[in-house]
Amino acid sequence: MIMINDKKSGLLYGTFCADALSLGVHWIYDTQELEEKHGRITHYKTPGPESYHPRKLAGDQGHVGDQSLCLLNYLKKEKRWEAVGFMDDWLGMWPDYHDYVDGATKSTLANLQNQSDKTLGGSDSVEIAGPARIAPLLTFLADFSEEEVVRAAVEQTILTHRSKEAEESATFLAQAGHRLIHGANLLDTLRETAPEWALAQANSVLEERAVYAINKLGPACSISSALPSVLFLALKHGDNIETAFIENAMAGGDNCARGLVLGMLLGAANGMASIPSHWIENLNAGAELHEFLDQI
């Protein structure tokens, strides 16, 4: 039980810490510019007025991380997973939201204007953001069967990302996260659960430095780019969270969404002690995470 609790905490803090670390340099695609302007990203940074997140502060979450926090607070409040109930909370966050709103969210909100069933308005997005939100759900359902965890993870994802690519990624992350929480080995788990196409792409650049490898795989938001990039970082730096999260941030592009996914995998594999203490202490959502873990 102590080991499982440590893995659950690692998964949850890992996802939010990796997202927060990348926030200050989110969606900078020119990695040379990123390094020249910001140096090596080892601490949380305020994104600044010219970024996609001009109101965010150092230690905050990106717009997908905020949706994951919405899921966390729903589970904390209701103490159960139920898609319609979560969609009520998810819909409620947007009228007063003052950060970037992504295309999948806009499409889902538009679809729901003509849809009576709140669970059937999901966009056809193939971006990683939908499955990237599921860390609170994996943590909350850790004592359930793998089949039940997969079902809930897919159900959550297709609320906004109704594509076969998003469903495949949610299935993988639910299986991998659940097994890692219960003590499975990282490399074996990735080989057993990751989509073969993504694993093959990650392995094809395994000898490259991260910034070059992710540039080849694609630093953008789509699952076709982001998932192989996450797997590359997990395979290459799986036993070193600090290096993996920093290399993810330095590779630019949609490093926040990649970070949410990478943080789940490596946090669950390595536990809380593997996450640098200053990232945990300076995470602005830390109190919410601590309270959530205390209640489940």
C-alpha positions as CSV (number, residue, x, y, z in Angstrom):
1,M,0.0,0.0,0.0
2,I,2.9,2.4,0.8
3,M,4.4,1.7,-2.6
4,I,1.1,2.2,-4.4
5,N,0.4,5.5,-2.7
6,D,3.9,6.7,-3.6
7,K,3.4,5.8,-7.3
8,K,-0.1,7.5,-7.3
9,S,1.5,10.6,-5.8
10,G,4.4,10.5,-8.3
11,L,2.0,10.1,-11.3
12,L,-0.2,13.1,-10.1
13,Y,2.6,15.5,-9.2
14,G,4.7,14.3,-12.2
15,T,2.0,15.3,-14.7
16,F,1.4,18.8,-13.2
17,C,5.1,19.5,-12.6
18,A,6.1,18.7,-16.1
19,D,3.4,20.9,-17.5
20,A,4.3,23.8,-15.2
21,L,8.0,23.5,-16.2
22,S,7.2,23.9,-19.9
23,L,4.6,26.7,-19.4
24,G,7.2,29.5,-19.6
25,V,8.4,28.4,-23.0
26,H,5.2,26.8,-24.4
27,W,4.8,26.7,-28.1
28,I,8.2,28.1,-29.0
29,Y,9.1,26.1,-32.0
30,D,12.5,27.6,-32.7
31,T,14.6,25.7,-30.2
32,Q,17.7,27.9,-30.8
33,E,15.6,31.0,-30.0
34,L,14.2,29.2,-26.9
35,E,17.7,28.5,-25.6
36,E,19.1,31.9,-26.4
37,K,16.2,33.8,-24.7
38,H,15.5,31.5,-21.8
39,G,18.6,29.4,-21.1
40,R,18.2,25.8,-19.8
41,I,14.7,25.4,-18.2
42,T,15.3,24.1,-14.7
43,H,12.8,26.2,-12.8
44,Y,9.3,27.4,-13.4
45,K,9.1,30.6,-15.4
46,T,6.4,33.2,-16.0
47,P,5.4,33.0,-19.7
48,G,5.3,36.8,-20.2
49,P,3.0,39.1,-22.1
50,E,4.0,38.0,-25.6
51,S,3.3,34.3,-24.9
52,Y,0.2,32.3,-25.4
53,H,-0.4,32.5,-21.7
54,P,0.1,36.2,-20.8
55,R,-1.8,36.1,-17.5
56,K,-0.1,33.0,-16.2
57,L,2.5,33.0,-13.4
58,A,5.5,30.8,-12.7
59,G,4.2,27.5,-11.3
60,D,0.8,27.7,-13.0
61,Q,-0.6,25.1,-15.4
62,G,-1.2,25.5,-19.1
63,H,-4.7,25.4,-20.6
64,V,-4.8,21.6,-20.8
65,G,-3.4,21.3,-17.2
66,D,-6.2,23.6,-16.1
67,Q,-8.7,21.1,-17.6
68,S,-6.9,18.3,-15.7
69,L,-7.3,20.4,-12.5
70,C,-11.0,20.7,-13.4
71,L,-11.2,16.9,-13.5
72,L,-9.3,16.6,-10.2
73,N,-11.6,19.0,-8.4
74,Y,-14.7,17.2,-9.9
75,L,-13.4,13.9,-8.5
76,K,-12.6,15.5,-5.2
77,K,-16.0,17.0,-4.9
78,E,-18.2,14.1,-6.2
79,K,-16.0,11.2,-5.1
80,R,-16.9,9.3,-8.2
81,W,-16.4,9.4,-12.0
82,E,-19.4,10.2,-14.1
83,A,-19.1,11.8,-17.5
84,V,-22.2,14.0,-17.5
85,G,-21.3,15.4,-14.1
86,F,-17.8,16.2,-15.2
87,M,-19.0,17.9,-18.3
88,D,-21.1,20.2,-16.2
89,D,-17.9,21.3,-14.4
90,W,-15.9,21.4,-17.7
91,L,-18.5,23.6,-19.4
92,G,-18.6,25.8,-16.3
93,M,-14.9,26.7,-16.5
94,W,-15.0,28.5,-19.8
95,P,-17.2,31.6,-19.4
96,D,-14.7,33.2,-17.0
97,Y,-11.5,31.5,-18.4
98,H,-8.8,34.0,-19.1
99,D,-6.2,31.9,-20.9
100,Y,-5.7,30.3,-24.3
101,V,-8.7,28.2,-25.5
102,D,-7.7,25.5,-27.9
103,G,-9.4,24.4,-31.1
104,A,-10.8,21.1,-29.7
105,T,-12.5,23.1,-26.8
106,K,-14.0,25.6,-29.2
107,S,-15.3,22.9,-31.5
108,T,-16.8,21.0,-28.6
109,L,-18.5,24.1,-27.2
110,A,-19.9,24.8,-30.6
111,N,-21.1,21.3,-31.1
112,L,-22.9,21.3,-27.7
113,Q,-25.0,24.2,-28.7
114,N,-26.9,21.9,-31.0
115,Q,-26.6,18.7,-28.9
116,S,-28.8,17.8,-26.0
117,D,-26.5,15.0,-24.8
118,K,-23.4,16.7,-23.2
119,T,-21.3,13.6,-23.7
120,L,-21.7,13.5,-27.5
121,G,-20.3,16.9,-28.6
122,G,-16.7,16.0,-28.8
123,S,-14.5,17.4,-31.6
124,D,-12.7,15.2,-34.1
125,S,-9.4,16.4,-32.8
126,V,-6.3,14.1,-33.1
127,E,-4.3,16.2,-30.6
128,I,-2.7,14.7,-27.5
129,A,-4.5,17.1,-25.1
130,G,-7.6,15.0,-24.6
131,P,-5.9,11.9,-23.1
132,A,-3.2,14.2,-21.5
133,R,-5.8,15.3,-18.9
134,I,-6.4,11.9,-17.3
135,A,-3.9,11.8,-14.4
136,P,-6.4,12.6,-11.7
137,L,-8.7,9.8,-13.0
138,L,-5.9,7.2,-13.0
139,T,-5.0,8.2,-9.5
140,F,-8.6,8.1,-8.3
141,L,-9.3,4.7,-9.9
142,A,-6.1,3.1,-8.9
143,D,-7.8,0.4,-6.9
144,F,-10.2,-0.5,-9.8
145,S,-9.5,-3.1,-12.5
146,E,-7.5,-2.1,-15.5
147,E,-10.5,-2.7,-17.7
148,E,-12.5,-0.2,-15.6
149,V,-9.7,2.4,-15.7
150,V,-9.4,2.1,-19.5
151,R,-13.1,2.5,-19.9
152,A,-13.2,5.7,-17.8
153,A,-10.1,7.2,-19.4
154,V,-11.5,6.7,-22.9
155,E,-14.9,8.0,-21.8
156,Q,-13.2,11.2,-20.4
157,T,-11.1,11.7,-23.6
158,I,-13.9,11.4,-26.2
159,L,-15.9,14.0,-24.4
160,T,-13.8,16.5,-26.3
161,H,-11.5,14.5,-28.6
162,R,-13.7,12.0,-30.4
163,S,-11.1,10.4,-32.7
164,K,-9.6,6.9,-33.0
165,E,-6.1,8.4,-32.3
166,A,-7.2,10.0,-29.1
167,E,-9.0,6.8,-28.0
168,E,-5.9,4.7,-28.7
169,S,-3.7,7.1,-26.7
170,A,-6.1,7.1,-23.8
171,T,-6.2,3.3,-23.8
172,F,-2.4,3.2,-23.7
173,L,-2.0,5.7,-21.0
174,A,-4.6,4.1,-18.8
175,Q,-3.1,0.7,-19.2
176,A,0.5,1.9,-18.7
177,G,-0.4,4.2,-15.8
178,H,-2.4,1.6,-14.0
179,R,0.3,-1.0,-14.3
180,L,3.1,1.4,-13.2
181,I,1.1,2.4,-10.1
182,H,1.0,-1.3,-9.2
183,G,4.7,-1.7,-9.6
184,A,5.3,-2.8,-13.2
185,N,8.7,-2.0,-14.8
186,L,8.6,1.0,-17.1
187,L,10.4,-0.4,-20.2
188,D,8.4,-3.6,-20.1
189,T,5.2,-1.7,-19.7
190,L,5.9,0.6,-22.6
191,R,6.7,-2.4,-24.8
192,E,3.5,-4.2,-23.8
193,T,1.1,-1.2,-24.0
194,A,2.3,1.5,-26.3
195,P,1.0,1.6,-29.9
196,E,3.6,-0.2,-32.1
197,W,3.8,2.6,-34.6
198,A,4.7,5.2,-31.9
199,L,7.2,2.9,-30.3
200,A,8.9,2.2,-33.6
201,Q,9.2,5.9,-34.3
202,A,10.7,6.6,-30.9
203,N,13.2,3.8,-31.2
204,S,14.3,5.1,-34.6
205,V,15.8,8.2,-33.1
206,L,16.9,6.9,-29.7
207,E,20.6,7.7,-30.3
208,E,19.8,11.4,-31.0
209,R,19.8,14.2,-28.5
210,A,16.3,15.1,-27.4
211,V,16.0,18.4,-29.2
212,Y,17.0,16.8,-32.5
213,A,15.0,13.7,-32.0
214,I,11.8,15.5,-31.2
215,N,12.3,17.9,-34.1
216,K,12.4,14.8,-36.3
217,L,9.4,13.2,-34.7
218,G,7.5,16.4,-34.6
219,P,7.2,18.9,-31.8
220,A,3.5,19.8,-32.5
221,C,0.2,19.0,-30.8
222,S,-0.9,16.0,-32.9
223,I,-0.7,12.5,-31.4
224,S,1.2,11.4,-34.5
225,S,4.1,13.7,-33.3
226,A,3.6,14.0,-29.6
227,L,3.2,10.4,-28.6
228,P,6.4,9.1,-30.2
229,S,8.2,12.1,-28.7
230,V,7.0,11.2,-25.2
231,L,8.0,7.6,-25.7
232,F,11.4,8.7,-26.9
233,L,11.9,10.7,-23.7
234,A,10.6,7.9,-21.5
235,L,12.9,5.3,-23.2
236,K,16.0,7.5,-23.2
237,H,15.6,9.2,-19.8
238,G,13.1,7.0,-18.0
239,D,15.1,6.7,-14.8
240,N,15.8,10.4,-14.5
241,I,12.7,12.6,-14.2
242,E,14.7,15.8,-13.9
243,T,16.6,15.3,-17.2
244,A,13.5,14.0,-19.0
245,F,11.3,17.0,-18.0
246,I,14.0,19.6,-18.8
247,E,14.7,18.0,-22.2
248,N,11.0,18.0,-22.9
249,A,10.7,21.7,-22.2
250,M,13.9,22.5,-24.2
251,A,12.5,20.7,-27.2
252,G,9.8,23.4,-27.6
253,G,6.5,23.1,-29.5
254,D,3.7,21.7,-27.5
255,N,5.9,20.7,-24.6
256,C,3.1,21.3,-22.0
257,A,0.8,18.6,-23.4
258,R,3.8,16.3,-23.9
259,G,4.8,17.0,-20.3
260,L,1.4,16.1,-18.9
261,V,1.8,12.7,-20.6
262,L,5.4,12.2,-19.8
263,G,4.9,13.2,-16.2
264,M,2.2,10.5,-15.7
265,L,4.5,7.7,-17.0
266,L,7.7,8.7,-15.3
267,G,6.1,9.8,-12.1
268,A,4.3,6.5,-11.7
269,A,7.4,4.6,-12.6
270,N,9.8,6.4,-10.3
271,G,7.6,7.7,-7.4
272,M,7.5,11.0,-5.6
273,A,11.2,11.1,-4.4
274,S,12.3,11.2,-8.1
275,I,10.7,14.7,-8.6
276,P,12.9,17.6,-7.6
277,S,11.6,19.1,-4.3
278,H,11.6,22.7,-5.6
279,W,9.2,21.7,-8.4
280,I,6.8,20.2,-5.9
281,E,7.1,23.1,-3.4
282,N,6.7,25.8,-6.1
283,L,3.7,24.2,-7.9
284,N,0.8,26.6,-7.5
285,A,-1.7,23.8,-7.5
286,G,0.2,21.8,-4.9
287,A,-2.3,22.3,-2.1
288,E,-5.1,21.0,-4.4
289,L,-3.1,17.9,-5.3
290,H,-2.2,17.3,-1.6
291,E,-5.8,17.6,-0.5
292,F,-7.0,15.3,-3.3
293,L,-4.5,12.6,-2.4
294,D,-5.5,12.8,1.2
295,Q,-9.1,12.2,0.3
296,I,-8.8,9.2,-2.0
